[in-house]
Amino acid sequence: MRIAVIGSGTSAIGFLYHLLKTHPEYEVDIFERGLEPARRAAEGESILYGFGGAGTFSDGKLSLSPQIGGEVADYIGYESFKKYLPECLELWTLGFDRKALERSDLSEGPRVWDIKRAFNENRMDLTLGEFIHVGTDNLATVIQRLYSLLSSHKSFHFHFSTPIKDYSHADTAVIDETGRSYGPYDQVILAVGRSGSVLLNRILELSGADFTSNTVDLGVRFEMPAILTDEITQILYEFKVSYITAQDDKVRTFCVNPRGYVVREDGSDFSLVNGHSYTHQKSDLTNFAILVTHKFTEPFKDSFEYASSIARLANKLAGSGKILVQRYKDFKALRRSTNSKMQKSFVVPSLKGATPGDLNLILPRRTAADIEEFIEQLSRVIPGANNPDNLLYGIEAKFYSTKPDFDQWFRIKGAPIRIIGDASGYSRGIVQATISGIALAETIGL
Ligand SMILES: Cc1cc2nc3c(=O)[nH]c(=O)nc-3n(C[C@H](O)[C@H](O)[C@H](O)COP(=O)(O)OP(=O)(O)OC[C@H]3O[C@@H](n4cnc5c(N)ncnc54)[C@H](O)[C@@H]3O)c2cc1C
């Protein structure tokens, strides 16, 4: 069998890792717009493109719960999810002693329930889920090991710096940016994540599917002294909290990085803010996203366009730094943070080069009000969350992909193409993206 895999990110790695065990004889061409790991690291390539995909420079937080990071278990079944989870963990901790890695500790029963009760008493919901934290530094080593393993297999052929632009239904071939055609293939697998939305939309267009998503989570990355969050993060590692504001909007925390670093995430069209944490390098600050859910109905429902326009505006105002940073005190007072004001702040930004500015010039009034209300509410459980010196960075956004209709296992209606990972709309994190790849590899030859 000849297979084309487009993308060499998280879900593609899950697919190839499992295929190596079940069907090592299959000939597979892997097309990747970015670079292999060593060059990717050396050349400071984009945070999203290259072997490992968005996962490579990520924080490496592996959520073990089928309820967190997507709905893959709803699609493949909870039994299958449980069956593939050990292989997924084996892969993402390759060569490391898993027991030595940081993890959430839900075994501290009464203390966990005390924390949950404190949030509930303040009308906030805390989602508890188990996870392992590989860390950005260890993850880079794992990625290198995975690449050595997969690229040394004689029937896996990697094509780097080869963005795929189109698909030809007539001869089941894929076509790169220069117009060169590869194929024919028995199977074409799209594993392009969120960064491959142009190709995904093109393919969904060919199949006649509806592909706009009407929901986006938009907000800021928040940074505060770690000493104020340690009591919670030392037990839970992260706190996934959601809250309904006075205007009935849902606000949530996402991707908490205890003693971590805020980072800039450059896409091809705009830059967003995100956060990391390392196993061996710690800051004195904790960062997390505060996101407000925006859902559109009629006549406008292109949530990607909405959030990306706001991000582009923030990038313009920030100049070459692309990301704005503001003290909470200034955010509340609707005034700009400046370099001199920032120098008086006790919280020194972990992201160097962000431009002091005013996020109120960017965020819609309702979104800004929701964020302020959330921070005040959070401070009832985490005293000091509303300290004037805490920092907001913008913009952070999480896009929801639509789930295309599948007529066969991961296969879209109207085109013989299978979609795995975040592009399928079923995953939003490393574990679920990987498991979708493993699940496809298990069945692809049947
Ligand atoms: C900064 C950051 C931090 C994150 N941290 C975590 C975390 O701690 N824990 C967690 O569970 N999840 C995390 N995530 C999410 C996680 O990384 C993704 O859910 C996961 O990587 C999705 O896997 P994927 O295979 O669908 O896509 P990706 O891993 O993004 O892979 C897609 C690949 O396709 C390639 N590609 C795109 N278009 C084309 C094209 N046209 N032709 C050829 N190649 C193409 C891209 O270059 C990329 O390599 C993070 C994401 C980001 C951005």
The ligand as a Gaussian input file, in Angstrom:
#p B3LYP/6-31G(d) Opt

LIG

0 1
 C        2.500000      26.991000      21.707000
 C        1.656000      25.747000      21.856000
 C        1.698000      25.038000      23.049000
 C        0.931000      23.877000      23.196000
 N        1.023000      23.164000      24.364000
 C        0.360000      22.012000      24.497000
 C        0.517000      21.206000      25.649000
 O        1.280000      21.489000      26.561000
 N       -0.226000      20.053000      25.757000
 C       -1.077000      19.672000      24.769000
 O       -1.728000      18.618000      24.916000
 N       -1.240000      20.407000      23.642000
 C       -0.532000      21.561000      23.482000
 N       -0.684000      22.305000      22.334000
 C       -1.596000      21.823000      21.282000
 C       -0.933000      20.670000      20.495000
 O        0.401000      21.001000      20.170000
 C       -1.766000      20.375000      19.252000
 O       -3.079000      20.039000      19.667000
 C       -1.193000      19.218000      18.439000
 O        0.143000      19.462000      18.078000
 C       -2.045000      18.967000      17.197000
 O       -1.458000      17.960000      16.428000
 P       -1.693000      17.907000      14.837000
 O       -0.943000      16.758000      14.326000
 O       -3.138000      17.989000      14.564000
 O       -1.076000      19.282000      14.289000
 P        0.403000      19.832000      14.391000
 O        1.140000      19.171000      15.499000
 O        0.290000      21.299000      14.405000
 O        1.082000      19.370000      13.032000
 C        0.689000      19.846000      11.782000
 C        1.891000      19.813000      10.834000
 O        1.419000      19.982000       9.501000
 C        2.328000      20.835000       8.804000
 N        1.583000      21.454000       7.709000
 C        0.571000      22.353000       7.798000
 N        0.100000      22.650000       6.572000
 C        0.841000      21.931000       5.697000
 C        0.831000      21.812000       4.281000
 N       -0.029000      22.498000       3.536000
 N        1.738000      20.962000       3.698000
 C        2.627000      20.270000       4.458000
 N        2.676000      20.359000       5.800000
 C        1.791000      21.165000       6.414000
 C        2.786000      21.826000       9.865000
 O        4.026000      22.402000       9.485000
 C        2.892000      20.933000      11.101000
 O        4.183000      20.383000      11.242000
 C        0.069000      23.458000      22.152000
 C        0.009000      24.202000      20.967000
 C        0.787000      25.326000      20.806000
 C        0.703000      26.094000      19.523000

